[in-house]
Amino acid sequence: MPFVLPDDWTPEQALAVFELLDDMLDVIRQHYACQLHALLFEQRAPDCHTPKPNDPPF
């Protein structure tokens, strides 16, 4: 989902949004740290499949 930032924000407005998002990220990390770690590991782990006898070694 693309998100377009307004062109008319002041630097102060941009900083306020940045700080809000940063604070939200910290709260989410603190609350869901273990679950996020497990989910990210699961999503980023390489697919492990059992090679078939005729599969090349690479």
PDBQT receptor file of N, H, CA, C and O in Angstrom, charges set to zero:
ATOM      1  N   MET A   1       0.842  -1.160   0.000  1.00  0.00    +0.000 N 
ATOM      2  CA  MET A   1       0.000   0.000   0.000  1.00  0.00    +0.000 C 
ATOM      3  C   MET A   1       0.902   1.242   0.000  1.00  0.00    +0.000 C 
ATOM      4  O   MET A   1       1.560   1.529   1.000  1.00  0.00    +0.000 OA
ATOM      5  N   PRO A   2       0.931   1.956  -1.086  1.00  0.00    +0.000 N 
ATOM      6  CA  PRO A   2       1.782   3.149  -1.139  1.00  0.00    +0.000 C 
ATOM      7  C   PRO A   2       1.237   4.261  -0.258  1.00  0.00    +0.000 C 
ATOM      8  O   PRO A   2       0.026   4.417  -0.097  1.00  0.00    +0.000 OA
ATOM      9  N   PHE A   3       2.133   5.010   0.291  1.00  0.00    +0.000 N 
ATOM     10  H   PHE A   3       3.116   4.884   0.160  1.00  0.00    +0.000 HD
ATOM     11  CA  PHE A   3       1.759   6.130   1.137  1.00  0.00    +0.000 C 
ATOM     12  C   PHE A   3       2.485   7.361   0.637  1.00  0.00    +0.000 C 
ATOM     13  O   PHE A   3       3.706   7.348   0.488  1.00  0.00    +0.000 OA
ATOM     14  N   VAL A   4       1.743   8.423   0.376  1.00  0.00    +0.000 N 
ATOM     15  H   VAL A   4       0.750   8.434   0.497  1.00  0.00    +0.000 HD
ATOM     16  CA  VAL A   4       2.321   9.644  -0.163  1.00  0.00    +0.000 C 
ATOM     17  C   VAL A   4       2.362  10.694   0.940  1.00  0.00    +0.000 C 
ATOM     18  O   VAL A   4       1.356  10.969   1.594  1.00  0.00    +0.000 OA
ATOM     19  N   LEU A   5       3.534  11.269   1.133  1.00  0.00    +0.000 N 
ATOM     20  H   LEU A   5       4.351  11.046   0.602  1.00  0.00    +0.000 HD
ATOM     21  CA  LEU A   5       3.674  12.332   2.121  1.00  0.00    +0.000 C 
ATOM     22  C   LEU A   5       3.272  13.670   1.518  1.00  0.00    +0.000 C 
ATOM     23  O   LEU A   5       3.545  13.935   0.348  1.00  0.00    +0.000 OA
ATOM     24  N   PRO A   6       2.629  14.506   2.311  1.00  0.00    +0.000 N 
ATOM     25  CA  PRO A   6       2.291  15.823   1.803  1.00  0.00    +0.000 C 
ATOM     26  C   PRO A   6       3.551  16.635   1.498  1.00  0.00    +0.000 C 
ATOM     27  O   PRO A   6       4.547  16.533   2.215  1.00  0.00    +0.000 OA
ATOM     28  N   ASP A   7       3.505  17.426   0.455  1.00  0.00    +0.000 N 
ATOM     29  H   ASP A   7       2.696  17.509  -0.127  1.00  0.00    +0.000 HD
ATOM     30  CA  ASP A   7       4.656  18.254   0.082  1.00  0.00    +0.000 C 
ATOM     31  C   ASP A   7       4.773  19.511   0.940  1.00  0.00    +0.000 C 
ATOM     32  O   ASP A   7       5.807  20.180   0.931  1.00  0.00    +0.000 OA
ATOM     33  N   ASP A   8       3.715  19.828   1.676  1.00  0.00    +0.000 N 
ATOM     34  H   ASP A   8       2.876  19.285   1.683  1.00  0.00    +0.000 HD
ATOM     35  CA  ASP A   8       3.709  21.099   2.390  1.00  0.00    +0.000 C 
ATOM     36  C   ASP A   8       3.983  20.976   3.892  1.00  0.00    +0.000 C 
ATOM     37  O   ASP A   8       3.745  21.926   4.638  1.00  0.00    +0.000 OA
ATOM     38  N   TRP A   9       4.477  19.824   4.342  1.00  0.00    +0.000 N 
ATOM     39  H   TRP A   9       4.671  19.053   3.735  1.00  0.00    +0.000 HD
ATOM     40  CA  TRP A   9       4.842  19.694   5.748  1.00  0.00    +0.000 C 
ATOM     41  C   TRP A   9       6.036  20.585   6.054  1.00  0.00    +0.000 C 
ATOM     42  O   TRP A   9       6.936  20.759   5.232  1.00  0.00    +0.000 OA
ATOM     43  N   THR A  10       6.021  21.138   7.243  1.00  0.00    +0.000 N 
ATOM     44  H   THR A  10       5.290  20.997   7.911  1.00  0.00    +0.000 HD
ATOM     45  CA  THR A  10       7.193  21.870   7.710  1.00  0.00    +0.000 C 
ATOM     46  C   THR A  10       8.178  20.844   8.284  1.00  0.00    +0.000 C 
ATOM     47  O   THR A  10       7.781  19.720   8.592  1.00  0.00    +0.000 OA
ATOM     48  N   PRO A  11       9.433  21.210   8.428  1.00  0.00    +0.000 N 
ATOM     49  CA  PRO A  11      10.366  20.287   9.077  1.00  0.00    +0.000 C 
ATOM     50  C   PRO A  11       9.906  19.885  10.478  1.00  0.00    +0.000 C 
ATOM     51  O   PRO A  11      10.141  18.755  10.907  1.00  0.00    +0.000 OA
ATOM     52  N   GLU A  12       9.264  20.788  11.181  1.00  0.00    +0.000 N 
ATOM     53  H   GLU A  12       9.074  21.706  10.833  1.00  0.00    +0.000 HD
ATOM     54  CA  GLU A  12       8.765  20.476  12.518  1.00  0.00    +0.000 C 
ATOM     55  C   GLU A  12       7.661  19.425  12.469  1.00  0.00    +0.000 C 
ATOM     56  O   GLU A  12       7.607  18.539  13.322  1.00  0.00    +0.000 OA
ATOM     57  N   GLN A  13       6.785  19.519  11.477  1.00  0.00    +0.000 N 
ATOM     58  H   GLN A  13       6.828  20.239  10.784  1.00  0.00    +0.000 HD
ATOM     59  CA  GLN A  13       5.727  18.517  11.323  1.00  0.00    +0.000 C 
ATOM     60  C   GLN A  13       6.324  17.155  10.961  1.00  0.00    +0.000 C 
ATOM     61  O   GLN A  13       5.909  16.126  11.495  1.00  0.00    +0.000 OA
ATOM     62  N   ALA A  14       7.273  17.160  10.076  1.00  0.00    +0.000 N 
ATOM     63  H   ALA A  14       7.609  17.996   9.643  1.00  0.00    +0.000 HD
ATOM     64  CA  ALA A  14       7.923  15.903   9.697  1.00  0.00    +0.000 C 
ATOM     65  C   ALA A  14       8.617  15.279  10.905  1.00  0.00    +0.000 C 
ATOM     66  O   ALA A  14       8.542  14.067  11.105  1.00  0.00    +0.000 OA
ATOM     67  N   LEU A  15       9.283  16.091  11.701  1.00  0.00    +0.000 N 
ATOM     68  H   LEU A  15       9.344  17.075  11.539  1.00  0.00    +0.000 HD
ATOM     69  CA  LEU A  15       9.955  15.584  12.903  1.00  0.00    +0.000 C 
ATOM     70  C   LEU A  15       8.940  15.018  13.893  1.00  0.00    +0.000 C 
ATOM     71  O   LEU A  15       9.193  13.981  14.507  1.00  0.00    +0.000 OA
ATOM     72  N   ALA A  16       7.804  15.678  14.055  1.00  0.00    +0.000 N 
ATOM     73  H   ALA A  16       7.598  16.520  13.556  1.00  0.00    +0.000 HD
ATOM     74  CA  ALA A  16       6.778  15.191  14.978  1.00  0.00    +0.000 C 
ATOM     75  C   ALA A  16       6.271  13.815  14.552  1.00  0.00    +0.000 C 
ATOM     76  O   ALA A  16       6.099  12.933  15.393  1.00  0.00    +0.000 OA
ATOM     77  N   VAL A  17       6.031  13.624  13.261  1.00  0.00    +0.000 N 
ATOM     78  H   VAL A  17       6.170  14.341  12.577  1.00  0.00    +0.000 HD
ATOM     79  CA  VAL A  17       5.575  12.326  12.761  1.00  0.00    +0.000 C 
ATOM     80  C   VAL A  17       6.672  11.282  12.928  1.00  0.00    +0.000 C 
ATOM     81  O   VAL A  17       6.402  10.151  13.334  1.00  0.00    +0.000 OA
ATOM     82  N   PHE A  18       7.901  11.659  12.615  1.00  0.00    +0.000 N 
ATOM     83  H   PHE A  18       8.119  12.578  12.285  1.00  0.00    +0.000 HD
ATOM     84  CA  PHE A  18       9.038  10.750  12.770  1.00  0.00    +0.000 C 
ATOM     85  C   PHE A  18       9.156  10.284  14.219  1.00  0.00    +0.000 C 
ATOM     86  O   PHE A  18       9.325   9.092  14.477  1.00  0.00    +0.000 OA
ATOM     87  N   GLU A  19       9.068  11.216  15.161  1.00  0.00    +0.000 N 
ATOM     88  H   GLU A  19       8.931  12.185  14.951  1.00  0.00    +0.000 HD
ATOM     89  CA  GLU A  19       9.185  10.856  16.577  1.00  0.00    +0.000 C 
ATOM     90  C   GLU A  19       8.017   9.976  17.028  1.00  0.00    +0.000 C 
ATOM     91  O   GLU A  19       8.206   9.055  17.823  1.00  0.00    +0.000 OA
ATOM     92  N   LEU A  20       6.826  10.253  16.529  1.00  0.00    +0.000 N 
ATOM     93  H   LEU A  20       6.673  11.001  15.884  1.00  0.00    +0.000 HD
ATOM     94  CA  LEU A  20       5.671   9.416  16.863  1.00  0.00    +0.000 C 
ATOM     95  C   LEU A  20       5.880   7.987  16.373  1.00  0.00    +0.000 C 
ATOM     96  O   LEU A  20       5.665   7.031  17.117  1.00  0.00    +0.000 OA
ATOM     97  N   LEU A  21       6.297   7.850  15.126  1.00  0.00    +0.000 N 
ATOM     98  H   LEU A  21       6.471   8.627  14.521  1.00  0.00    +0.000 HD
ATOM     99  CA  LEU A  21       6.515   6.509  14.573  1.00  0.00    +0.000 C 
ATOM    100  C   LEU A  21       7.648   5.790  15.299  1.00  0.00    +0.000 C 
ATOM    101  O   LEU A  21       7.564   4.587  15.543  1.00  0.00    +0.000 OA
ATOM    102  N   ASP A  22       8.696   6.516  15.642  1.00  0.00    +0.000 N 
ATOM    103  H   ASP A  22       8.764   7.493  15.444  1.00  0.00    +0.000 HD
ATOM    104  CA  ASP A  22       9.814   5.924  16.373  1.00  0.00    +0.000 C 
ATOM    105  C   ASP A  22       9.361   5.436  17.750  1.00  0.00    +0.000 C 
ATOM    106  O   ASP A  22       9.731   4.345  18.184  1.00  0.00    +0.000 OA
ATOM    107  N   ASP A  23       8.557   6.256  18.429  1.00  0.00    +0.000 N 
ATOM    108  H   ASP A  23       8.257   7.142  18.077  1.00  0.00    +0.000 HD
ATOM    109  CA  ASP A  23       8.030   5.845  19.739  1.00  0.00    +0.000 C 
ATOM    110  C   ASP A  23       7.118   4.630  19.612  1.00  0.00    +0.000 C 
ATOM    111  O   ASP A  23       7.173   3.723  20.442  1.00  0.00    +0.000 OA
ATOM    112  N   MET A  24       6.276   4.606  18.572  1.00  0.00    +0.000 N 
ATOM    113  H   MET A  24       6.231   5.343  17.897  1.00  0.00    +0.000 HD
ATOM    114  CA  MET A  24       5.394   3.449  18.351  1.00  0.00    +0.000 C 
ATOM    115  C   MET A  24       6.213   2.188  18.113  1.00  0.00    +0.000 C 
ATOM    116  O   MET A  24       5.893   1.123  18.641  1.00  0.00    +0.000 OA
ATOM    117  N   LEU A  25       7.258   2.312  17.326  1.00  0.00    +0.000 N 
ATOM    118  H   LEU A  25       7.518   3.178  16.897  1.00  0.00    +0.000 HD
ATOM    119  CA  LEU A  25       8.112   1.170  17.034  1.00  0.00    +0.000 C 
ATOM    120  C   LEU A  25       8.739   0.623  18.310  1.00  0.00    +0.000 C 
ATOM    121  O   LEU A  25       8.813  -0.592  18.492  1.00  0.00    +0.000 OA
ATOM    122  N   ASP A  26       9.192   1.511  19.197  1.00  0.00    +0.000 N 
ATOM    123  H   ASP A  26       9.132   2.498  19.049  1.00  0.00    +0.000 HD
ATOM    124  CA  ASP A  26       9.756   1.055  20.471  1.00  0.00    +0.000 C 
ATOM    125  C   ASP A  26       8.735   0.305  21.312  1.00  0.00    +0.000 C 
ATOM    126  O   ASP A  26       9.052  -0.727  21.903  1.00  0.00    +0.000 OA
ATOM    127  N   VAL A  27       7.508   0.818  21.369  1.00  0.00    +0.000 N 
ATOM    128  H   VAL A  27       7.249   1.656  20.888  1.00  0.00    +0.000 HD
ATOM    129  CA  VAL A  27       6.457   0.169  22.160  1.00  0.00    +0.000 C 
ATOM    130  C   VAL A  27       6.125  -1.207  21.568  1.00  0.00    +0.000 C 
ATOM    131  O   VAL A  27       5.978  -2.187  22.300  1.00  0.00    +0.000 OA
ATOM    132  N   ILE A  28       6.011  -1.267  20.252  1.00  0.00    +0.000 N 
ATOM    133  H   ILE A  28       6.131  -0.472  19.658  1.00  0.00    +0.000 HD
ATOM    134  CA  ILE A  28       5.716  -2.546  19.590  1.00  0.00    +0.000 C 
ATOM    135  C   ILE A  28       6.839  -3.537  19.838  1.00  0.00    +0.000 C 
ATOM    136  O   ILE A  28       6.586  -4.704  20.137  1.00  0.00    +0.000 OA
ATOM    137  N   ARG A  29       8.077  -3.081  19.716  1.00  0.00    +0.000 N 
ATOM    138  H   ARG A  29       8.283  -2.133  19.473  1.00  0.00    +0.000 HD
ATOM    139  CA  ARG A  29       9.220  -3.975  19.971  1.00  0.00    +0.000 C 
ATOM    140  C   ARG A  29       9.198  -4.510  21.395  1.00  0.00    +0.000 C 
ATOM    141  O   ARG A  29       9.408  -5.702  21.616  1.00  0.00    +0.000 OA
ATOM    142  N   GLN A  30       8.946  -3.638  22.357  1.00  0.00    +0.000 N 
ATOM    143  H   GLN A  30       8.775  -2.669  22.178  1.00  0.00    +0.000 HD
ATOM    144  CA  GLN A  30       8.935  -4.069  23.759  1.00  0.00    +0.000 C 
ATOM    145  C   GLN A  30       7.828  -5.088  24.023  1.00  0.00    +0.000 C 
ATOM    146  O   GLN A  30       8.024  -6.054  24.760  1.00  0.00    +0.000 OA
ATOM    147  N   HIS A  31       6.687  -4.866  23.427  1.00  0.00    +0.000 N 
ATOM    148  H   HIS A  31       6.527  -4.081  22.829  1.00  0.00    +0.000 HD
ATOM    149  CA  HIS A  31       5.538  -5.731  23.706  1.00  0.00    +0.000 C 
ATOM    150  C   HIS A  31       5.621  -7.064  22.957  1.00  0.00    +0.000 C 
ATOM    151  O   HIS A  31       5.252  -8.105  23.500  1.00  0.00    +0.000 OA
ATOM    152  N   TYR A  32       6.102  -7.033  21.723  1.00  0.00    +0.000 N 
ATOM    153  H   TYR A  32       6.402  -6.187  21.282  1.00  0.00    +0.000 HD
ATOM    154  CA  TYR A  32       6.064  -8.216  20.867  1.00  0.00    +0.000 C 
ATOM    155  C   TYR A  32       7.447  -8.741  20.487  1.00  0.00    +0.000 C 
ATOM    156  O   TYR A  32       7.574  -9.453  19.490  1.00  0.00    +0.000 OA
ATOM    157  N   ALA A  33       8.466  -8.415  21.242  1.00  0.00    +0.000 N 
ATOM    158  H   ALA A  33       8.362  -7.837  22.052  1.00  0.00    +0.000 HD
ATOM    159  CA  ALA A  33       9.842  -8.752  20.857  1.00  0.00    +0.000 C 
ATOM    160  C   ALA A  33      10.012 -10.234  20.504  1.00  0.00    +0.000 C 
ATOM    161  O   ALA A  33      10.543 -10.561  19.443  1.00  0.00    +0.000 OA
ATOM    162  N   CYS A  34       9.574 -11.110  21.373  1.00  0.00    +0.000 N 
ATOM    163  H   CYS A  34       9.143 -10.844  22.236  1.00  0.00    +0.000 HD
ATOM    164  CA  CYS A  34       9.784 -12.547  21.131  1.00  0.00    +0.000 C 
ATOM    165  C   CYS A  34       8.984 -13.039  19.930  1.00  0.00    +0.000 C 
ATOM    166  O   CYS A  34       9.498 -13.791  19.102  1.00  0.00    +0.000 OA
ATOM    167  N   GLN A  35       7.730 -12.615  19.839  1.00  0.00    +0.000 N 
ATOM    168  H   GLN A  35       7.312 -12.005  20.512  1.00  0.00    +0.000 HD
ATOM    169  CA  GLN A  35       6.889 -13.044  18.727  1.00  0.00    +0.000 C 
ATOM    170  C   GLN A  35       7.411 -12.491  17.399  1.00  0.00    +0.000 C 
ATOM    171  O   GLN A  35       7.409 -13.196  16.390  1.00  0.00    +0.000 OA
ATOM    172  N   LEU A  36       7.857 -11.236  17.397  1.00  0.00    +0.000 N 
ATOM    173  H   LEU A  36       7.858 -10.663  18.217  1.00  0.00    +0.000 HD
ATOM    174  CA  LEU A  36       8.407 -10.644  16.171  1.00  0.00    +0.000 C 
ATOM    175  C   LEU A  36       9.675 -11.365  15.747  1.00  0.00    +0.000 C 
ATOM    176  O   LEU A  36       9.879 -11.644  14.566  1.00  0.00    +0.000 OA
ATOM    177  N   HIS A  37      10.524 -11.662  16.722  1.00  0.00    +0.000 N 
ATOM    178  H   HIS A  37      10.358 -11.435  17.681  1.00  0.00    +0.000 HD
ATOM    179  CA  HIS A  37      11.763 -12.378  16.411  1.00  0.00    +0.000 C 
ATOM    180  C   HIS A  37      11.454 -13.731  15.776  1.00  0.00    +0.000 C 
ATOM    181  O   HIS A  37      12.047 -14.091  14.759  1.00  0.00    +0.000 OA
ATOM    182  N   ALA A  38      10.537 -14.473  16.367  1.00  0.00    +0.000 N 
ATOM    183  H   ALA A  38      10.055 -14.181  17.193  1.00  0.00    +0.000 HD
ATOM    184  CA  ALA A  38      10.192 -15.795  15.841  1.00  0.00    +0.000 C 
ATOM    185  C   ALA A  38       9.575 -15.696  14.448  1.00  0.00    +0.000 C 
ATOM    186  O   ALA A  38       9.907 -16.490  13.568  1.00  0.00    +0.000 OA
ATOM    187  N   LEU A  39       8.693 -14.742  14.243  1.00  0.00    +0.000 N 
ATOM    188  H   LEU A  39       8.424 -14.097  14.958  1.00  0.00    +0.000 HD
ATOM    189  CA  LEU A  39       8.039 -14.586  12.950  1.00  0.00    +0.000 C 
ATOM    190  C   LEU A  39       9.027 -14.155  11.873  1.00  0.00    +0.000 C 
ATOM    191  O   LEU A  39       9.004 -14.686  10.763  1.00  0.00    +0.000 OA
ATOM    192  N   LEU A  40       9.896 -13.194  12.193  1.00  0.00    +0.000 N 
ATOM    193  H   LEU A  40       9.915 -12.763  13.094  1.00  0.00    +0.000 HD
ATOM    194  CA  LEU A  40      10.901 -12.760  11.224  1.00  0.00    +0.000 C 
ATOM    195  C   LEU A  40      11.855 -13.898  10.878  1.00  0.00    +0.000 C 
ATOM    196  O   LEU A  40      12.235 -14.061   9.718  1.00  0.00    +0.000 OA
ATOM    197  N   PHE A  41      12.244 -14.688  11.883  1.00  0.00    +0.000 N 
ATOM    198  H   PHE A  41      11.935 -14.556  12.825  1.00  0.00    +0.000 HD
ATOM    199  CA  PHE A  41      13.109 -15.837  11.624  1.00  0.00    +0.000 C 
ATOM    200  C   PHE A  41      12.427 -16.818  10.690  1.00  0.00    +0.000 C 
ATOM    201  O   PHE A  41      13.039 -17.318   9.747  1.00  0.00    +0.000 OA
ATOM    202  N   GLU A  42      11.148 -17.092  10.957  1.00  0.00    +0.000 N 
ATOM    203  H   GLU A  42      10.651 -16.686  11.724  1.00  0.00    +0.000 HD
ATOM    204  CA  GLU A  42      10.393 -18.032  10.126  1.00  0.00    +0.000 C 
ATOM    205  C   GLU A  42      10.273 -17.528   8.685  1.00  0.00    +0.000 C 
ATOM    206  O   GLU A  42      10.413 -18.304   7.740  1.00  0.00    +0.000 OA
ATOM    207  N   GLN A  43      10.016 -16.232   8.521  1.00  0.00    +0.000 N 
ATOM    208  H   GLN A  43       9.903 -15.601   9.289  1.00  0.00    +0.000 HD
ATOM    209  CA  GLN A  43       9.833 -15.669   7.186  1.00  0.00    +0.000 C 
ATOM    210  C   GLN A  43      11.138 -15.567   6.403  1.00  0.00    +0.000 C 
ATOM    211  O   GLN A  43      11.136 -15.658   5.176  1.00  0.00    +0.000 OA
ATOM    212  N   ARG A  44      12.239 -15.380   7.105  1.00  0.00    +0.000 N 
ATOM    213  H   ARG A  44      12.240 -15.306   8.102  1.00  0.00    +0.000 HD
ATOM    214  CA  ARG A  44      13.516 -15.153   6.432  1.00  0.00    +0.000 C 
ATOM    215  C   ARG A  44      14.403 -16.385   6.346  1.00  0.00    +0.000 C 
ATOM    216  O   ARG A  44      15.444 -16.365   5.690  1.00  0.00    +0.000 OA
ATOM    217  N   ALA A  45      13.986 -17.460   7.013  1.00  0.00    +0.000 N 
ATOM    218  H   ALA A  45      13.140 -17.476   7.546  1.00  0.00    +0.000 HD
ATOM    219  CA  ALA A  45      14.776 -18.686   6.977  1.00  0.00    +0.000 C 
ATOM    220  C   ALA A  45      14.728 -19.271   5.569  1.00  0.00    +0.000 C 
ATOM    221  O   ALA A  45      13.687 -19.234   4.913  1.00  0.00    +0.000 OA
ATOM    222  N   PRO A  46      15.844 -19.807   5.110  1.00  0.00    +0.000 N 
ATOM    223  CA  PRO A  46      15.826 -20.406   3.769  1.00  0.00    +0.000 C 
ATOM    224  C   PRO A  46      14.922 -21.634   3.734  1.00  0.00    +0.000 C 
ATOM    225  O   PRO A  46      14.779 -22.358   4.720  1.00  0.00    +0.000 OA
ATOM    226  N   ASP A  47      14.328 -21.840   2.584  1.00  0.00    +0.000 N 
ATOM    227  H   ASP A  47      14.445 -21.253   1.784  1.00  0.00    +0.000 HD
ATOM    228  CA  ASP A  47      13.505 -23.033   2.409  1.00  0.00    +0.000 C 
ATOM    229  C   ASP A  47      14.400 -24.264   2.446  1.00  0.00    +0.000 C 
ATOM    230  O   ASP A  47      15.384 -24.356   1.713  1.00  0.00    +0.000 OA
ATOM    231  N   CYS A  48      14.051 -25.181   3.288  1.00  0.00    +0.000 N 
ATOM    232  H   CYS A  48      13.251 -25.106   3.883  1.00  0.00    +0.000 HD
ATOM    233  CA  CYS A  48      14.807 -26.426   3.378  1.00  0.00    +0.000 C 
ATOM    234  C   CYS A  48      13.961 -27.516   2.743  1.00  0.00    +0.000 C 
ATOM    235  O   CYS A  48      12.839 -27.788   3.169  1.00  0.00    +0.000 OA
ATOM    236  N   HIS A  49      14.514 -28.118   1.737  1.00  0.00    +0.000 N 
ATOM    237  H   HIS A  49      15.426 -27.897   1.390  1.00  0.00    +0.000 HD
ATOM    238  CA  HIS A  49      13.797 -29.230   1.132  1.00  0.00    +0.000 C 
ATOM    239  C   HIS A  49      14.746 -30.402   1.019  1.00  0.00    +0.000 C 
ATOM    240  O   HIS A  49      15.963 -30.237   0.931  1.00  0.00    +0.000 OA
ATOM    241  N   THR A  50      14.180 -31.558   1.022  1.00  0.00    +0.000 N 
ATOM    242  H   THR A  50      13.191 -31.691   1.093  1.00  0.00    +0.000 HD
ATOM    243  CA  THR A  50      14.977 -32.765   0.880  1.00  0.00    +0.000 C 
ATOM    244  C   THR A  50      15.322 -32.941  -0.593  1.00  0.00    +0.000 C 
ATOM    245  O   THR A  50      14.426 -33.055  -1.430  1.00  0.00    +0.000 OA
ATOM    246  N   PRO A  51      16.608 -32.966  -0.917  1.00  0.00    +0.000 N 
ATOM    247  CA  PRO A  51      16.972 -33.115  -2.330  1.00  0.00    +0.000 C 
ATOM    248  C   PRO A  51      16.549 -34.483  -2.871  1.00  0.00    +0.000 C 
ATOM    249  O   PRO A  51      16.605 -35.502  -2.183  1.00  0.00    +0.000 OA
ATOM    250  N   LYS A  52      16.134 -34.454  -4.104  1.00  0.00    +0.000 N 
ATOM    251  H   LYS A  52      16.089 -33.626  -4.663  1.00  0.00    +0.000 HD
ATOM    252  CA  LYS A  52      15.788 -35.705  -4.773  1.00  0.00    +0.000 C 
ATOM    253  C   LYS A  52      17.084 -36.332  -5.289  1.00  0.00    +0.000 C 
ATOM    254  O   LYS A  52      18.081 -35.630  -5.456  1.00  0.00    +0.000 OA
ATOM    255  N   PRO A  53      17.083 -37.617  -5.537  1.00  0.00    +0.000 N 
ATOM    256  CA  PRO A  53      18.318 -38.293  -5.959  1.00  0.00    +0.000 C 
ATOM    257  C   PRO A  53      18.964 -37.663  -7.204  1.00  0.00    +0.000 C 
ATOM    258  O   PRO A  53      20.189 -37.691  -7.325  1.00  0.00    +0.000 OA
ATOM    259  N   ASN A  54      18.185 -37.104  -8.120  1.00  0.00    +0.000 N 
ATOM    260  H   ASN A  54      17.190 -37.081  -8.022  1.00  0.00    +0.000 HD
ATOM    261  CA  ASN A  54      18.764 -36.550  -9.348  1.00  0.00    +0.000 C 
ATOM    262  C   ASN A  54      18.987 -35.049  -9.273  1.00  0.00    +0.000 C 
ATOM    263  O   ASN A  54      19.379 -34.444 -10.270  1.00  0.00    +0.000 OA
ATOM    264  N   ASP A  55      18.752 -34.430  -8.123  1.00  0.00    +0.000 N 
ATOM    265  H   ASP A  55      18.433 -34.922  -7.313  1.00  0.00    +0.000 HD
ATOM    266  CA  ASP A  55      18.992 -32.993  -7.975  1.00  0.00    +0.000 C 
ATOM    267  C   ASP A  55      20.490 -32.701  -8.040  1.00  0.00    +0.000 C 
ATOM    268  O   ASP A  55      21.294 -33.433  -7.464  1.00  0.00    +0.000 OA
ATOM    269  N   PRO A  56      20.864 -31.626  -8.743  1.00  0.00    +0.000 N 
ATOM    270  CA  PRO A  56      22.288 -31.250  -8.733  1.00  0.00    +0.000 C 
ATOM    271  C   PRO A  56      22.671 -30.760  -7.327  1.00  0.00    +0.000 C 
ATOM    272  O   PRO A  56      21.797 -30.340  -6.568  1.00  0.00    +0.000 OA
ATOM    273  N   PRO A  57      23.947 -30.807  -6.974  1.00  0.00    +0.000 N 
ATOM    274  CA  PRO A  57      24.381 -30.468  -5.626  1.00  0.00    +0.000 C 
ATOM    275  C   PRO A  57      24.386 -28.964  -5.338  1.00  0.00    +0.000 C 
ATOM    276  O   PRO A  57      24.860 -28.561  -4.276  1.00  0.00    +0.000 OA
ATOM    277  N   PHE A  58      23.884 -28.133  -6.227  1.00  0.00    +0.000 N 
ATOM    278  H   PHE A  58      23.499 -28.460  -7.090  1.00  0.00    +0.000 HD
ATOM    279  CA  PHE A  58      23.910 -26.684  -6.010  1.00  0.00    +0.000 C 
ATOM    280  C   PHE A  58      22.530 -26.089  -6.047  1.00  0.00    +0.000 C 
ATOM    281  O   PHE A  58      22.375 -24.879  -5.881  1.00  0.00    +0.000 OA
TER     282      PHE A  58
